[in-house]
Structures are given as C-alpha cells and as structure tokens.
C-alpha cells in the first residue's frame, strides 16, 4: 500500500543518519511528514469520490426517467457528467499517487541504493518539491476530472439534444 511504501522510503533514508550525520534524519522525517500529508489528501479525495459515486448510482433509476422528457433531459446529462467525473477522479488519483511515489523513489535512489554515508543536507529539497507537487496536484485533480467529464457530457450534439445520438434513437422508435 501507499503507507508501506512511504514508510519504507523514509526508513531507508533514516537508517543512514546518525548523531553526526543528521541530514538523513531530517530527510526521513520530511519523507514521512509529506508522505502522510499526501496520503491524507488522497484518502479524502477518494472518500468523497466514492461517496458521490454511491449516491449517484443510488439515484440512477430516478434520473434515467428524466431522459424521457425533453424538458428534464439536461438533468440526466448533468448526472451523467458527475458520474463520469467522479469515476475519473478515482483513476486520476491512482495515477497521481503512483507518479508521486515513483518520483519520490527516483529522487532518493542514489542515496539509499548506495547507502551513502555522506548524505547531503540538500537531499531533502527534491523530496519537498515532489511532495508539495503531489499534494497540489491531488487537490487539483478532482476539479480537472469533473471538468473533463462535464465538457464531454455537456456537448448536446454528441450525446443528446437536437441531432444527437439519443434524440435520433427516440425519433427512430417513434417512426416505427
């Protein structure tokens, strides 16, 4: 899991440190601190996305009835956009966490692979940059996913509305 990976990376760096060489100790604490902050932000994003998906799928039978009327069909398309958006949030968050963990390991690979005794004090800077970037992206990913899904389902000419796929299906059923 993510917690185990963050703990492993922090422990690898922490093990190099000592009283005389305290830079790895600081880097290990930073890996744990920023890693835990990333985990908290990502967990909250995933929790909100899953709760919203549960609510949206619960009301699916009722929302599908709104597709029958031209007046209420926009409610269906908005619901579909939210459903796709929160599904995309889960995909984007998983990708973001994988990227953040790989970047965190990549920034520290030279130090903990060689178990360097001379771990430089500036070794924590890439960790801070990667972690802050991961947290900032995790906060932004929800908005981006919902925006993408909203734009895809908001295009009436592709899915519904006059000339759209669903309106053609409705008119072809009426002609039979």
WOCORKA-V66116 format. One record per backbone hydrogen bond with DSSP energy under -1.0 kcal/mol. NH is the residue of the N-H (numbers start at 1). CO is the residue of the C=O. Records with the same first field share a line. If there is no record, write none. Layout:
NH->CO + CO
This chain:
5->1
6->2
7->3
8->4
9->5
10->6
11->7
12->8
13->9
14->10
15->11
17->14
18->21
26->22
27->23
28->24
29->25
30->26
31->27
32->28
33->29
34->30
35->31
36->32
37->33
38->34
39->35
40->36
41->37
42->38
43->39
44->40
45->41
46->42
47->43
48->44
49->45
50->46
51->47
52->48
53->49
54->50
55->51
56->52
57->53
58->54
59->55
63->59
64->60
66->63
67->64
68->65
77->73
78->74
79->75
80->76
81->77
82->78
83->79
84->80
85->81
86->82
87->83
88->84
89->85
90->86
91->87
92->88
93->89
94->90
95->91
96->92
97->93
98->94
99->95
100->96
101->97
102->98
103->99
104->100
105->101
106->102
107->103
112->108
113->109
114->110
116->111
119->117
123->120
124->121
125->122
128->124
129->125
130->126
131->127
132->128
133->129
134->130
135->131
136->132
137->133
138->134
139->135
140->136
141->137
144->140
145->141
146->142
147->143
148->144
149->145
150->146
151->147
152->148
153->149
154->150
156->154
158->155
159->155
164->161
166->159
168->164
169->165
170->166
171->167
172->168
173->169
174->170
175->171
